[in-house]
């Protein structure tokens, strides 16, 4: 099965390190499990990984352009 961009979702992923620092990323993946696997591969020394689907309304916060008042 081939995935295309419409099969991908945006996730917010945080890796909690042993020294209590956090590595925060926005990840496009097909599932929470895939997003977690990618974070574990990137930060194998992480004490914990938290992944949650990004809320659609938050995308508007990152769109370029003038702010409306």
PDB file of N, CA, C and O in Angstrom, chain B, residues numbered from 101:
ATOM      1  N   UNK B 101       0.833  -1.176   0.000  1.00  0.00           N
ATOM      2  CA  UNK B 101       0.000   0.000   0.000  1.00  0.00           C
ATOM      3  C   UNK B 101       0.879   1.241   0.000  1.00  0.00           C
ATOM      4  O   UNK B 101       1.793   1.354   0.817  1.00  0.00           O
ATOM      5  N   UNK B 102       0.615   2.162  -0.897  1.00  0.00           N
ATOM      6  CA  UNK B 102       1.384   3.389  -1.012  1.00  0.00           C
ATOM      7  C   UNK B 102       0.620   4.527  -0.349  1.00  0.00           C
ATOM      8  O   UNK B 102      -0.567   4.728  -0.606  1.00  0.00           O
ATOM      9  N   UNK B 103       1.309   5.260   0.499  1.00  0.00           N
ATOM     10  CA  UNK B 103       0.691   6.404   1.174  1.00  0.00           C
ATOM     11  C   UNK B 103       0.956   7.666   0.385  1.00  0.00           C
ATOM     12  O   UNK B 103       2.047   7.849  -0.156  1.00  0.00           O
ATOM     13  N   UNK B 104      -0.029   8.532   0.316  1.00  0.00           N
ATOM     14  CA  UNK B 104       0.196   9.852  -0.275  1.00  0.00           C
ATOM     15  C   UNK B 104      -0.026  10.899   0.804  1.00  0.00           C
ATOM     16  O   UNK B 104      -0.343  10.559   1.944  1.00  0.00           O
ATOM     17  N   UNK B 105       0.136  12.161   0.457  1.00  0.00           N
ATOM     18  CA  UNK B 105       0.077  13.218   1.457  1.00  0.00           C
ATOM     19  C   UNK B 105      -1.284  13.306   2.131  1.00  0.00           C
ATOM     20  O   UNK B 105      -1.366  13.775   3.266  1.00  0.00           O
ATOM     21  N   UNK B 106      -2.362  12.869   1.469  1.00  0.00           N
ATOM     22  CA  UNK B 106      -3.679  12.920   2.107  1.00  0.00           C
ATOM     23  C   UNK B 106      -3.827  11.836   3.175  1.00  0.00           C
ATOM     24  O   UNK B 106      -4.735  11.913   4.003  1.00  0.00           O
ATOM     25  N   UNK B 107      -2.946  10.822   3.171  1.00  0.00           N
ATOM     26  CA  UNK B 107      -2.974   9.774   4.187  1.00  0.00           C
ATOM     27  C   UNK B 107      -2.137  10.140   5.411  1.00  0.00           C
ATOM     28  O   UNK B 107      -2.119   9.398   6.392  1.00  0.00           O
ATOM     29  N   UNK B 108      -1.460  11.252   5.360  1.00  0.00           N
ATOM     30  CA  UNK B 108      -0.581  11.670   6.448  1.00  0.00           C
ATOM     31  C   UNK B 108      -1.308  12.670   7.340  1.00  0.00           C
ATOM     32  O   UNK B 108      -2.150  13.439   6.877  1.00  0.00           O
ATOM     33  N   UNK B 109      -0.971  12.645   8.616  1.00  0.00           N
ATOM     34  CA  UNK B 109      -1.541  13.565   9.592  1.00  0.00           C
ATOM     35  C   UNK B 109      -0.404  14.298  10.278  1.00  0.00           C
ATOM     36  O   UNK B 109       0.740  13.844  10.268  1.00  0.00           O
ATOM     37  N   UNK B 110      -0.726  15.425  10.866  1.00  0.00           N
ATOM     38  CA  UNK B 110       0.272  16.183  11.614  1.00  0.00           C
ATOM     39  C   UNK B 110       0.175  15.812  13.090  1.00  0.00           C
ATOM     40  O   UNK B 110      -0.908  15.781  13.673  1.00  0.00           O
ATOM     41  N   UNK B 111       1.326  15.535  13.671  1.00  0.00           N
ATOM     42  CA  UNK B 111       1.404  15.185  15.090  1.00  0.00           C
ATOM     43  C   UNK B 111       2.381  16.120  15.786  1.00  0.00           C
ATOM     44  O   UNK B 111       3.344  16.602  15.189  1.00  0.00           O
ATOM     45  N   UNK B 112       2.113  16.360  17.049  1.00  0.00           N
ATOM     46  CA  UNK B 112       3.053  17.067  17.911  1.00  0.00           C
ATOM     47  C   UNK B 112       3.733  15.977  18.727  1.00  0.00           C
ATOM     48  O   UNK B 112       3.061  15.158  19.354  1.00  0.00           O
ATOM     49  N   UNK B 113       5.056  15.964  18.721  1.00  0.00           N
ATOM     50  CA  UNK B 113       5.799  14.916  19.415  1.00  0.00           C
ATOM     51  C   UNK B 113       6.851  15.548  20.321  1.00  0.00           C
ATOM     52  O   UNK B 113       7.599  16.435  19.910  1.00  0.00           O
ATOM     53  N   UNK B 114       6.889  15.071  21.558  1.00  0.00           N
ATOM     54  CA  UNK B 114       7.871  15.549  22.536  1.00  0.00           C
ATOM     55  C   UNK B 114       8.668  14.367  23.048  1.00  0.00           C
ATOM     56  O   UNK B 114       8.108  13.320  23.372  1.00  0.00           O
ATOM     57  N   UNK B 115       9.976  14.542  23.118  1.00  0.00           N
ATOM     58  CA  UNK B 115      10.857  13.534  23.703  1.00  0.00           C
ATOM     59  C   UNK B 115      11.401  14.114  25.006  1.00  0.00           C
ATOM     60  O   UNK B 115      12.070  15.148  25.000  1.00  0.00           O
ATOM     61  N   UNK B 116      11.113  13.446  26.123  1.00  0.00           N
ATOM     62  CA  UNK B 116      11.630  13.867  27.431  1.00  0.00           C
ATOM     63  C   UNK B 116      12.950  13.156  27.657  1.00  0.00           C
ATOM     64  O   UNK B 116      13.012  11.927  27.675  1.00  0.00           O
ATOM     65  N   UNK B 117      14.004  13.939  27.830  1.00  0.00           N
ATOM     66  CA  UNK B 117      15.329  13.379  28.003  1.00  0.00           C
ATOM     67  C   UNK B 117      15.618  13.155  29.493  1.00  0.00           C
ATOM     68  O   UNK B 117      14.914  13.693  30.347  1.00  0.00           O
ATOM     69  N   UNK B 118      16.644  12.368  29.805  1.00  0.00           N
ATOM     70  CA  UNK B 118      16.991  12.049  31.188  1.00  0.00           C
ATOM     71  C   UNK B 118      17.338  13.291  32.006  1.00  0.00           C
ATOM     72  O   UNK B 118      17.128  13.315  33.219  1.00  0.00           O
ATOM     73  N   UNK B 119      17.873  14.331  31.341  1.00  0.00           N
ATOM     74  CA  UNK B 119      18.224  15.561  32.059  1.00  0.00           C
ATOM     75  C   UNK B 119      17.034  16.526  32.151  1.00  0.00           C
ATOM     76  O   UNK B 119      17.202  17.695  32.498  1.00  0.00           O
ATOM     77  N   UNK B 120      15.820  16.022  31.834  1.00  0.00           N
ATOM     78  CA  UNK B 120      14.552  16.755  31.911  1.00  0.00           C
ATOM     79  C   UNK B 120      14.393  17.846  30.852  1.00  0.00           C
ATOM     80  O   UNK B 120      13.508  18.694  30.964  1.00  0.00           O
ATOM     81  N   UNK B 121      15.244  17.827  29.827  1.00  0.00           N
ATOM     82  CA  UNK B 121      15.013  18.723  28.688  1.00  0.00           C
ATOM     83  C   UNK B 121      14.017  18.042  27.759  1.00  0.00           C
ATOM     84  O   UNK B 121      13.848  16.823  27.798  1.00  0.00           O
ATOM     85  N   UNK B 122      13.363  18.836  26.930  1.00  0.00           N
ATOM     86  CA  UNK B 122      12.359  18.320  26.011  1.00  0.00           C
ATOM     87  C   UNK B 122      12.761  18.676  24.592  1.00  0.00           C
ATOM     88  O   UNK B 122      13.179  19.801  24.318  1.00  0.00           O
ATOM     89  N   UNK B 123      12.630  17.711  23.691  1.00  0.00           N
ATOM     90  CA  UNK B 123      12.829  17.919  22.260  1.00  0.00           C
ATOM     91  C   UNK B 123      11.436  17.918  21.630  1.00  0.00           C
ATOM     92  O   UNK B 123      10.742  16.902  21.660  1.00  0.00           O
ATOM     93  N   UNK B 124      11.032  19.040  21.068  1.00  0.00           N
ATOM     94  CA  UNK B 124       9.679  19.240  20.562  1.00  0.00           C
ATOM     95  C   UNK B 124       9.702  19.282  19.036  1.00  0.00           C
ATOM     96  O   UNK B 124      10.491  20.021  18.447  1.00  0.00           O
ATOM     97  N   UNK B 125       8.839  18.490  18.392  1.00  0.00           N
ATOM     98  CA  UNK B 125       8.782  18.438  16.931  1.00  0.00           C
ATOM     99  C   UNK B 125       7.342  18.383  16.451  1.00  0.00           C
ATOM    100  O   UNK B 125       6.452  17.927  17.169  1.00  0.00           O
ATOM    101  N   UNK B 126       7.122  18.851  15.235  1.00  0.00           N
ATOM    102  CA  UNK B 126       5.867  18.660  14.513  1.00  0.00           C
ATOM    103  C   UNK B 126       6.196  17.645  13.426  1.00  0.00           C
ATOM    104  O   UNK B 126       7.094  17.867  12.614  1.00  0.00           O
ATOM    105  N   UNK B 127       5.467  16.530  13.411  1.00  0.00           N
ATOM    106  CA  UNK B 127       5.799  15.392  12.562  1.00  0.00           C
ATOM    107  C   UNK B 127       4.604  15.049  11.671  1.00  0.00           C
ATOM    108  O   UNK B 127       3.464  15.024  12.135  1.00  0.00           O
ATOM    109  N   UNK B 128       4.871  14.787  10.398  1.00  0.00           N
ATOM    110  CA  UNK B 128       3.826  14.253   9.509  1.00  0.00           C
ATOM    111  C   UNK B 128       4.016  12.753   9.449  1.00  0.00           C
ATOM    112  O   UNK B 128       5.095  12.267   9.112  1.00  0.00           O
ATOM    113  N   UNK B 129       2.947  12.011   9.783  1.00  0.00           N
ATOM    114  CA  UNK B 129       3.022  10.550   9.784  1.00  0.00           C
ATOM    115  C   UNK B 129       1.633   9.973   9.536  1.00  0.00           C
ATOM    116  O   UNK B 129       0.628  10.677   9.632  1.00  0.00           O
ATOM    117  N   UNK B 130       1.593   8.683   9.216  1.00  0.00           N
ATOM    118  CA  UNK B 130       0.322   8.016   8.943  1.00  0.00           C
ATOM    119  C   UNK B 130      -0.419   7.644  10.222  1.00  0.00           C
ATOM    120  O   UNK B 130      -1.636   7.456  10.202  1.00  0.00           O
ATOM    121  N   UNK B 131       0.313   7.536  11.346  1.00  0.00           N
ATOM    122  CA  UNK B 131      -0.321   7.145  12.609  1.00  0.00           C
ATOM    123  C   UNK B 131       0.514   7.647  13.782  1.00  0.00           C
ATOM    124  O   UNK B 131       1.667   8.047  13.617  1.00  0.00           O
ATOM    125  N   UNK B 132      -0.093   7.617  14.979  1.00  0.00           N
ATOM    126  CA  UNK B 132       0.651   7.977  16.183  1.00  0.00           C
ATOM    127  C   UNK B 132       1.814   7.018  16.402  1.00  0.00           C
ATOM    128  O   UNK B 132       2.898   7.427  16.817  1.00  0.00           O
ATOM    129  N   UNK B 133       1.580   5.736  16.119  1.00  0.00           N
ATOM    130  CA  UNK B 133       2.649   4.745  16.286  1.00  0.00           C
ATOM    131  C   UNK B 133       3.844   5.049  15.395  1.00  0.00           C
ATOM    132  O   UNK B 133       4.991   4.943  15.829  1.00  0.00           O
ATOM    133  N   UNK B 134       3.575   5.428  14.147  1.00  0.00           N
ATOM    134  CA  UNK B 134       4.669   5.770  13.241  1.00  0.00           C
ATOM    135  C   UNK B 134       5.412   7.009  13.735  1.00  0.00           C
ATOM    136  O   UNK B 134       6.642   7.049  13.695  1.00  0.00           O
ATOM    137  N   UNK B 135       4.683   8.008  14.195  1.00  0.00           N
ATOM    138  CA  UNK B 135       5.318   9.226  14.715  1.00  0.00           C
ATOM    139  C   UNK B 135       6.189   8.881  15.924  1.00  0.00           C
ATOM    140  O   UNK B 135       7.297   9.399  16.060  1.00  0.00           O
ATOM    141  N   UNK B 136       5.686   8.005  16.801  1.00  0.00           N
ATOM    142  CA  UNK B 136       6.473   7.601  17.968  1.00  0.00           C
ATOM    143  C   UNK B 136       7.724   6.836  17.550  1.00  0.00           C
ATOM    144  O   UNK B 136       8.802   7.077  18.093  1.00  0.00           O
ATOM    145  N   UNK B 137       7.595   5.913  16.586  1.00  0.00           N
ATOM    146  CA  UNK B 137       8.768   5.161  16.105  1.00  0.00           C
ATOM    147  C   UNK B 137       9.837   6.106  15.555  1.00  0.00           C
ATOM    148  O   UNK B 137      11.029   5.923  15.802  1.00  0.00           O
ATOM    149  N   UNK B 138       9.395   7.115  14.808  1.00  0.00           N
ATOM    150  CA  UNK B 138      10.356   8.065  14.239  1.00  0.00           C
ATOM    151  C   UNK B 138      11.058   8.869  15.333  1.00  0.00           C
ATOM    152  O   UNK B 138      12.257   9.131  15.241  1.00  0.00           O
ATOM    153  N   UNK B 139      10.309   9.259  16.369  1.00  0.00           N
ATOM    154  CA  UNK B 139      10.927   9.987  17.486  1.00  0.00           C
ATOM    155  C   UNK B 139      11.886   9.083  18.263  1.00  0.00           C
ATOM    156  O   UNK B 139      12.963   9.523  18.666  1.00  0.00           O
ATOM    157  N   UNK B 140      11.499   7.819  18.475  1.00  0.00           N
ATOM    158  CA  UNK B 140      12.393   6.872  19.177  1.00  0.00           C
ATOM    159  C   UNK B 140      13.678   6.637  18.375  1.00  0.00           C
ATOM    160  O   UNK B 140      14.756   6.501  18.953  1.00  0.00           O
ATOM    161  N   UNK B 141      13.564   6.592  17.063  1.00  0.00           N
ATOM    162  CA  UNK B 141      14.757   6.421  16.223  1.00  0.00           C
ATOM    163  C   UNK B 141      15.659   7.646  16.315  1.00  0.00           C
ATOM    164  O   UNK B 141      16.884   7.524  16.317  1.00  0.00           O
ATOM    165  N   UNK B 142      15.052   8.817  16.391  1.00  0.00           N
ATOM    166  CA  UNK B 142      15.823  10.059  16.458  1.00  0.00           C
ATOM    167  C   UNK B 142      16.430  10.281  17.842  1.00  0.00           C
ATOM    168  O   UNK B 142      17.546  10.788  17.964  1.00  0.00           O
ATOM    169  N   UNK B 143      15.682   9.895  18.891  1.00  0.00           N
ATOM    170  CA  UNK B 143      16.134  10.092  20.272  1.00  0.00           C
ATOM    171  C   UNK B 143      16.055   8.775  21.038  1.00  0.00           C
ATOM    172  O   UNK B 143      15.189   8.627  21.900  1.00  0.00           O
ATOM    173  N   UNK B 144      16.935   7.811  20.749  1.00  0.00           N
ATOM    174  CA  UNK B 144      16.864   6.507  21.422  1.00  0.00           C
ATOM    175  C   UNK B 144      17.111   6.598  22.928  1.00  0.00           C
ATOM    176  O   UNK B 144      16.711   5.707  23.677  1.00  0.00           O
ATOM    177  N   UNK B 145      17.759   7.654  23.368  1.00  0.00           N
ATOM    178  CA  UNK B 145      18.059   7.816  24.794  1.00  0.00           C
ATOM    179  C   UNK B 145      16.928   8.502  25.555  1.00  0.00           C
ATOM    180  O   UNK B 145      17.065   8.747  26.754  1.00  0.00           O
ATOM    181  N   UNK B 146      15.824   8.816  24.900  1.00  0.00           N
ATOM    182  CA  UNK B 146      14.708   9.515  25.555  1.00  0.00           C
ATOM    183  C   UNK B 146      14.094   8.643  26.642  1.00  0.00           C
ATOM    184  O   UNK B 146      13.932   7.435  26.472  1.00  0.00           O
ATOM    185  N   UNK B 147      13.757   9.276  27.758  1.00  0.00           N
ATOM    186  CA  UNK B 147      13.097   8.568  28.862  1.00  0.00           C
ATOM    187  C   UNK B 147      11.629   8.336  28.547  1.00  0.00           C
ATOM    188  O   UNK B 147      11.051   7.340  28.982  1.00  0.00           O
ATOM    189  N   UNK B 148      11.015   9.253  27.789  1.00  0.00           N
ATOM    190  CA  UNK B 148       9.597   9.122  27.428  1.00  0.00           C
ATOM    191  C   UNK B 148       9.337   9.871  26.125  1.00  0.00           C
ATOM    192  O   UNK B 148      10.007  10.856  25.812  1.00  0.00           O
ATOM    193  N   UNK B 149       8.360   9.390  25.380  1.00  0.00           N
ATOM    194  CA  UNK B 149       7.926  10.034  24.138  1.00  0.00           C
ATOM    195  C   UNK B 149       6.421  10.280  24.254  1.00  0.00           C
ATOM    196  O   UNK B 149       5.670   9.365  24.592  1.00  0.00           O
ATOM    197  N   UNK B 150       5.985  11.489  23.979  1.00  0.00           N
ATOM    198  CA  UNK B 150       4.565  11.829  23.968  1.00  0.00           C
ATOM    199  C   UNK B 150       4.202  12.279  22.561  1.00  0.00           C
ATOM    200  O   UNK B 150       4.830  13.185  22.014  1.00  0.00           O
ATOM    201  N   UNK B 151       3.187  11.647  21.973  1.00  0.00           N
ATOM    202  CA  UNK B 151       2.734  11.998  20.626  1.00  0.00           C
ATOM    203  C   UNK B 151       1.231  12.226  20.679  1.00  0.00           C
ATOM    204  O   UNK B 151       0.494  11.427  21.257  1.00  0.00           O
ATOM    205  N   UNK B 152       0.782  13.316  20.075  1.00  0.00           N
ATOM    206  CA  UNK B 152      -0.652  13.582  19.977  1.00  0.00           C
ATOM    207  C   UNK B 152      -0.934  14.231  18.637  1.00  0.00           C
ATOM    208  O   UNK B 152      -0.090  14.940  18.088  1.00  0.00           O
ATOM    209  N   UNK B 153      -2.122  13.987  18.114  1.00  0.00           N
ATOM    210  CA  UNK B 153      -2.475  14.570  16.823  1.00  0.00           C
ATOM    211  C   UNK B 153      -2.645  16.070  16.988  1.00  0.00           C
ATOM    212  O   UNK B 153      -3.290  16.545  17.923  1.00  0.00           O
ATOM    213  N   UNK B 154      -2.052  16.802  16.060  1.00  0.00           N
ATOM    214  CA  UNK B 154      -2.146  18.261  16.104  1.00  0.00           C
ATOM    215  C   UNK B 154      -3.568  18.690  15.775  1.00  0.00           C
ATOM    216  O   UNK B 154      -4.198  18.122  14.883  1.00  0.00           O
ATOM    217  N   UNK B 155      -4.068  19.671  16.477  1.00  0.00           N
ATOM    218  CA  UNK B 155      -5.422  20.175  16.249  1.00  0.00           C
ATOM    219  C   UNK B 155      -5.440  21.026  14.984  1.00  0.00           C
ATOM    220  O   UNK B 155      -4.548  21.854  14.797  1.00  0.00           O
ATOM    221  N   UNK B 156      -6.435  20.847  14.106  1.00  0.00           N
ATOM    222  CA  UNK B 156      -6.484  21.582  12.828  1.00  0.00           C
ATOM    223  C   UNK B 156      -6.466  23.095  12.990  1.00  0.00           C
ATOM    224  O   UNK B 156      -5.870  23.787  12.164  1.00  0.00           O
ATOM    225  N   UNK B 157      -7.101  23.628  14.029  1.00  0.00           N
ATOM    226  CA  UNK B 157      -7.128  25.086  14.198  1.00  0.00           C
ATOM    227  C   UNK B 157      -5.738  25.648  14.461  1.00  0.00           C
ATOM    228  O   UNK B 157      -5.500  26.826  14.198  1.00  0.00           O
ATOM    229  N   UNK B 158      -4.815  24.842  14.972  1.00  0.00           N
ATOM    230  CA  UNK B 158      -3.460  25.326  15.253  1.00  0.00           C
ATOM    231  C   UNK B 158      -2.684  25.600  13.975  1.00  0.00           C
ATOM    232  O   UNK B 158      -1.747  26.398  13.992  1.00  0.00           O
ATOM    233  N   UNK B 159      -3.051  24.953  12.852  1.00  0.00           N
ATOM    234  CA  UNK B 159      -2.353  25.179  11.581  1.00  0.00           C
ATOM    235  C   UNK B 159      -2.462  26.648  11.185  1.00  0.00           C
ATOM    236  O   UNK B 159      -1.536  27.205  10.596  1.00  0.00           O
ATOM    237  N   UNK B 160      -3.589  27.274  11.506  1.00  0.00           N
ATOM    238  CA  UNK B 160      -3.785  28.675  11.149  1.00  0.00           C
ATOM    239  C   UNK B 160      -2.768  29.580  11.843  1.00  0.00           C
ATOM    240  O   UNK B 160      -2.440  30.651  11.331  1.00  0.00           O
ATOM    241  N   UNK B 161      -2.275  29.160  12.990  1.00  0.00           N
ATOM    242  CA  UNK B 161      -1.291  29.970  13.717  1.00  0.00           C
ATOM    243  C   UNK B 161       0.038  30.049  12.976  1.00  0.00           C
ATOM    244  O   UNK B 161       0.816  30.979  13.191  1.00  0.00           O
ATOM    245  N   UNK B 162       0.303  29.078  12.104  1.00  0.00           N
ATOM    246  CA  UNK B 162       1.597  29.005  11.426  1.00  0.00           C
ATOM    247  C   UNK B 162       1.550  29.450   9.969  1.00  0.00           C
ATOM    248  O   UNK B 162       2.563  29.411   9.272  1.00  0.00           O
ATOM    249  N   UNK B 163       0.378  29.870   9.510  1.00  0.00           N
ATOM    250  CA  UNK B 163       0.269  30.312   8.124  1.00  0.00           C
ATOM    251  C   UNK B 163       0.938  31.674   7.944  1.00  0.00           C
ATOM    252  O   UNK B 163       0.759  32.556   8.784  1.00  0.00           O
ATOM    253  N   UNK B 164       1.704  31.865   6.869  1.00  0.00           N
ATOM    254  CA  UNK B 164       2.324  33.159   6.628  1.00  0.00           C
ATOM    255  C   UNK B 164       1.269  34.179   6.203  1.00  0.00           C
ATOM    256  O   UNK B 164       0.212  33.823   5.683  1.00  0.00           O
ATOM    257  N   UNK B 165       1.573  35.423   6.431  1.00  0.00           N
ATOM    258  CA  UNK B 165       0.656  36.479   5.991  1.00  0.00           C
ATOM    259  C   UNK B 165       0.372  37.458   7.114  1.00  0.00           C
ATOM    260  O   UNK B 165       0.794  37.251   8.252  1.00  0.00           O
ATOM    261  N   UNK B 166      -0.338  38.513   6.794  1.00  0.00           N
ATOM    262  CA  UNK B 166      -0.617  39.533   7.811  1.00  0.00           C
ATOM    263  C   UNK B 166      -1.622  39.027   8.843  1.00  0.00           C
ATOM    264  O   UNK B 166      -2.469  38.182   8.558  1.00  0.00           O
ATOM    265  N   UNK B 167      -1.501  39.556  10.012  1.00  0.00           N
ATOM    266  CA  UNK B 167      -2.442  39.226  11.092  1.00  0.00           C
ATOM    267  C   UNK B 167      -3.688  40.068  10.938  1.00  0.00           C
ATOM    268  O   UNK B 167      -3.604  41.263  10.656  1.00  0.00           O
ATOM    269  N   UNK B 168      -4.846  39.452  11.122  1.00  0.00           N
ATOM    270  CA  UNK B 168      -6.091  40.227  11.056  1.00  0.00           C
ATOM    271  C   UNK B 168      -6.476  40.667  12.463  1.00  0.00           C
ATOM    272  O   UNK B 168      -6.246  39.947  13.435  1.00  0.00           O
ATOM    273  N   UNK B 169      -7.052  41.832  12.557  1.00  0.00           N
ATOM    274  CA  UNK B 169      -7.452  42.366  13.872  1.00  0.00           C
ATOM    275  C   UNK B 169      -8.933  42.419  13.993  1.00  0.00           C
ATOM    276  O   UNK B 169      -9.453  42.840  15.027  1.00  0.00           O
TER     277      UNK B 169
END
